[in-house]
C-alpha cells in the first residue's frame, strides 16, 4: 500500500504536493523541504520554492 494519496487537483493548479506521513515532520521542521524531496517522501508538481513557502506558512 502506498503512503501517497492523490486527491483531485484543480486543473490549473500551480502546485501539487503529494505526501504521506512525512507531511507532519515537514510542517514541524523536523526535515527540510529539500531533504523531503531528495528522499522521496514528498513529490511535487511545481517548483520547490513553493514547498518552502508552504512550510513557512503552515507550521506546527
N, C-alpha and C positions, 0 to 999 in steps of 0.2 A: 504494500500500500504506500503510495506516495505521500510525503508530508506536504506537498504543494496542492493547493486547491485553487482552481481557476474560477473566479467569479466572472460574470459577464462585464466586460469593459465597455465603456462608451465607445462608439465607432471612431470618434475623433479625439480620443484621449491622448494627451501629450506624454503621459507617463503611466505605466502599469507596473506595480510591484507584486511579484509572486514570491511568497514565502510560506514557511511553516512555523514551527515553534520558535525559530530564531528571531522572529519579529520582536519578541519580548526582550531578548538580550540586546538587540539592535536599538530599540527605543530606550532601554535602560543604560545605554552607553557601555555595555559590557563587551561589545565588539564594535568595531568601526564599520561604516558603510563599505569601505574598500575591502576589509577583511571578509565581510559577509558576501560580497560579490565574488571575491577570489576563491573562497572555499565552497561556493555553490549553494550556500544556504539562502541566498536571495537571487532571483532572476529579474532582470529589468527589460522593459521596453521603454526607451527614453534614456536620457543621459544620467550618469552617476551623480552629477551635481544636484539634480533634483532629489535624489535619495538623501543626500546630505542635508538638503534644505528640509525635507520631510522629518528627518530625525532631530533637526534643530527645533522644529515647531512642536512635534508630538513626542515629548519626553515623559518617561515615567520614573 
